[in-house]
Amino acid sequence: MDIFNQGRDRITIAILALGGEGGGVLAEWVQVVARANGYVAQGTSVPGVAQRTGSTVYYIELVRVGSQGDNRPDPVLAMMPVPGDVDIVIASELMEAGRAILRGFVSQDRTTLIGSTHRVYAISEKSALGDGTGANARILDAAERRAARFIGFDMAAAAQGAGSVISSVMFGALAGSGALPFSREAFEEAVRHGGKAVAANLKGFALGFEAAEKGVAAVSEAQQDRKPTTAAGRALHARLCRTLPENAHAFATEGAARLMDYQDAAYAELYLDRVERFAALDPALAAPVARHLALWMAFEDPIRVADLKIRATRSSRIAQEVRVSEGQVLRVTEYMHPRLQEVCETLPRGLGERILNSPGLRRRLEPFFARGRHVETTGLKWFLMLRGLAAMRPMRRKSLRYAVEQARIERWLALAERAAASNVAAAAEILACQALVKGYSDTFERGIANLEAVLETAERHLLGRPDAAVQIAALREAALKDEEGKALGCAIAEVAPARRAS
């Protein structure tokens, strides 16, 4: 392999990692291998407060030891990386690579940038009313342009496959990059020197080394084909391939699979019935309705939450993430706070409405649901309670929440159908308004209120106008700007008088 820094007496390295990802272990490995191969090594760390337990910058300086008899003083090493003076940057996540570029640590004339292309979304990205995710494609493009070399691949997936931690994969990628003048065996010896989870770490190291050495390109995650595994699933897949345009197949396949898992095959058939209605109106509407309808029809209720909490696959994933060893006992405690309204919505429609419409009953029952509870889902008591709640899935169609949501869905679809008769673009924008429906509790209620306001404005003031699609899109974007609804209120006020004045 090519050694980038073969003749350099001083090499600088910056590692940007999130809390809990082993950045300190990685920095220690680098110093161990350097000291064993004739370098003075110093490592420092500066914690931050970016995501999870915080983003930390680990800085390492390596200086080659002079030959015996040389008359030169011991090196004085820096404590922090300096923009324009970093030879190697290692980032544990794509946004961390972006931060390194913004801080000037990555230089086109000298820096080897090694970064994982997966994302760990920040709280600000998750809590945004709309799509708050960072511009991943722009970061990848900047990494390719701004670094002398960029080695990027999904290191989190590699670590999971190896049963290791991401720091071992990053260490392997560093070794495979050839950015340091040390042999593979020297890097592996540093891992063995650490003495912890050596077999798993060496496996992760090997995956990282091979990916870097082969020059894996930084590519976005490709969507995997969803293959049906049951006779009912295969029948639904054959039906959608026969009745829907090709551009809707991926969304419809995922939607049908999700709704079979959520309810049953009959519910997935209802989903395809609705999608086919729009495909018959205009093939261009098949993909958007397939996407947004699946999200809404799989609305989250206590039955769904209970089902997901007790799944064996979830327990296995948690055990793998925390690396439960043989002989250890895993205990999982959840915080759950169902409100009286959510409990009543799970009941049969008549009973739920009676309780919610009775001030006396609400006054007596609400104190029982006034606070959240810590629920140990691995304990027998709470597991059986959640198991019983999840077993109510066949009764969901008779519940109050099901009736309410299906009525809302039909109204939304009916308005989109009406718009499609004269303006397909406007119909597509109405379908996209489903993005306003998200979350639970107060967040969900605000989203529904915003959706109903947008649909009512579209129905009363916009349908039939040539700019209907543009205006509906503007209303949707306004609804996503603030939780108080001020921007949406202003946008509606601008639209409504325009109709009356004309």
C-alpha positions, -999 to +999 in steps of 0.1 A: +000+000+000+010+036-005+023+054+026+013+090+024+035+102+053+065+079+049+091+107+050+075+130+075+090+135+110+057+150+123+022+136+117-009+152+131-042+133+136-077+146+147-104+121+157-140+133+160-162+108+177-195+108+196-197+098+233-197+060+238-181+052+204-146+044+217-128+075+204-105+074+234-097+038+228-089+045+192-066+074+202-048+051+226-043+025+199-028+050+176-003+061+203+006+026+212+014+016+176+033+049+171+055+045+202+063+009+193+076+021+159+099+049+168+077+079+174+070+102+203+032+103+207+010+127+226-028+126+228-053+151+241-091+153+241-116+182+242-152+171+249-181+189+233-219+189+236-231+181+201-251+148+202-259+121+227-232+124+255-214+149+233-189+150+205-152+149+214-122+159+195-091+137+201-059+152+189-027+132+185+007+144+174+035+119+164+071+130+161+098+107+149+125+099+175+159+112+164+189+089+160+212+084+189+238+113+192+216+138+175+219+172+192+182+183+193+158+190+222+127+169+229+097+180+208+071+204+222+037+191+211+005+210+206-027+204+226-053+211+198-055+207+161-049+238+140-068+245+108-046+237+078-022+216+099-039+182+102-026+152+082-053+127+091-089+133+102-111+104+114-148+109+119-171+084+134-202+097+117-210+117+085-220+150+103-188+148+123-169+147+090-188+178+080-179+196+112-142+188+106-145+203+072-162+234+085-136+239+113-108+238+087-092+206+098-095+191+063-071+205+037-070+196+000-032+195-002-025+172+027-054+157+047-066+121+045-102+121+056-115+088+069-152+089+079-182+067+084-211+076+061-239+065+085-259+091+105-266+095+142-293+122+141-291+151+164-320+161+187-326+192+165-329+170+134-354+146+151-375+173+167-379+195+136-415+198+125-405+190+089-375+172+075-347+185+097-320+161+086-287+175+075-276+177+039-259+144+037-252+145+000-235+180+003-212+167+031-202+137+009-195+160-020-175+184+002-155+155+016-145+144-019-135+179-030-119+193+002-097+164+012-066+151-005-082+117-001-116+106+013-122+071+025-158+067+034-182+038+041-207+027+066-185+018+095-214+013+120-228-014+098-193-030+096-190-029+133-224-045+138-215-072+114-183-080+133-200-078+167-175-051+176-174-014+181-170+013+155-136+024+169-120-010+157-134-004+122-120+031+121-086+018+133-087-008+105-096+019+080-067+040+092-043+011+088-057+003+053-055+039+042-017+038+042-017+073+059+006+061+086+040+044+080+033+013+100+026-023+090-008-041+094+008-064+120+019-034+141-017-021+141-030-055+151-005-058+179-018-025+193-053-040+195-039-071+213-020-048+236-054-033+247-065-067+260-102-061+257-126-080+233-095-087+212-111-112+189-141-090+181-120-059+177-096-077+153-126-088+132-138-052+130-103-040+123-101-065+094-133-052+078-122-016+081-087-024+067-101-043+036-127-015+029-101+012+030-074-007+011-099-015-017-109+021-020-146+018-011-164+048-025-187+070-004-221+060-016-255+066-001-274+037+014-292+017-013-327+006-006-329-031-003-357-050-022-384-061+002-392-098-005-425-112+007-422-142+029-458-154+032-484-166+007-505-135+015-475-112+010-467-128-023-503-124-035-502-087-025-469-082-042-482-098-074-513-076-073-494-043-069-469-053-097-499-059-120-521-029-111-496-001-102-470+017-124-434+007-118-425+040-101-449+031-072-437-005-067-411+002-041-434+024-020-463+001-023-443-030-015-429-014+016-464-001+025-481-034+021-455-051+042-458-025+069-495-027+071-495-065+072-472-063+102-493-035+117-527-053+113-533-081+087-535-089+050-570-075+047-558-041+059-530-042+034-556-050+007-576-019+018-543+001+014-538-012-022-575-005-030-569+031-021-536+034-040-552+018-071-579+045-071-553+071-076-533+051-101-564+050-122-568+088-120-532+094-130-501+072-128-481+101-114-502+100-082-495+063-075-461+068-058-470+098-036-502+082-023-485+048-018-459+065+004-480+089+024-510+066+028-489+038+043-475+062+069-509+074+080-526+040+080-499+027+104-509+053+130-493+047+164-516+036+192-511+019+225-516-015+208-488-008+184-465+005+211-470-026+232-464-049+203-431-032+194-418-031+230-420-068+236-408-081+203-380-107+205-361-089+177-360-057+198-347-076+229-320-092+207-310-058+193-307-042+227-287-071+240-264-068+211-260-030+215-251-032+251-230-064+245-246-087+271-222-115+279-229-150+290-242-151+326-254-114+326-290-105+330-305-078+308-332-055+324-349-029+302-369-001+318-391+021+296-408+054+304-445+053+293-472+079+298-505+070+281-531+097+285-567+090+293-576+100+258-552+075+243-566+047+265-602+055+256-593+056+219-581+020+223-615+009+237-646+001+215-659+032+198-691+035+219-674+030+252-645+053+244-668+081+233-690+078+263-660+082+287-645+111+268-678+129+265-686+125+302-671+153+324-678+132+355-661+101+342-631+120+329-627+138+363-627+104+381-604+086+357-578+113+347-558+112+380-549+076+372-531+087+340-517+120+352-481+109+355-458+086+336-446+052+348-413+034+346-421+000+331-397-029+333-406-047+301-382-075+309-401-083+341-430-108+341-457-084+353-452-057+327-444-081+300-477-099+305-496-066+306-480-054+273-485-088+258-522-086+266-525-051+252-507-062+220-531-091+217-559-066+212-548-060+176-577-080+161-600-056+180-584-025+166-610-021+138-637-016+165-617+010+184-625+046+186-591+056+173-595+034+142-628+050+133-615+085+138-583+079+117-601+062+089-626+091+086-597+116+085-579+095+058-610+093+037-616+130+038-580+136+028-581+112-001-615+125-012-601+160-014-571+148-033-594+129-058-614+160-063-583+181-070-570+155-094-600+159-117-586+192-129-551+196-114-528+166-108-501+188-093-525+202-067-536+166-058-500+156-053-495+185-029-526+176-009-513+140-006-479+154+006-497+172+034-498+139+053-462+149+064-480+172+089-493+141+108-465+129+131-456+121+167-481+115+195-499+133+223-498+171+219-475+170+189-500+147+170-529+169+179-511+200+166-503+182+134-539+171+128-551+207+135-526+221+110-536+195+084-573+202+088-566+239+085-546+234+053-572+210+038-601+234+046-583+263+031-574+243+000-610+232-004-627+266+001-602+289-015-577+271-037-592+243-058-598+255-093-571+281-092-541+277-116-517+283-088-534+258-064-504+235-062-479+263-054-502+277-027-510+244-011-472+237-009-467+271+006-493+264+033-477+231+041-443+247+045-458+274+067-473+248+090-439+232+095-422+265+105-434+269+141-453+249+167-476+279+175-491+280+140-484+317+135-468+312+101-497+290+090-522+316+102-505+344+082-503+322+051-540+313+053-549+350+058-530+358+026-548+331+006-584+335+017-589+372+008-574+365-026-604+343-035-629+369-023-613+397-041-614+378-074 
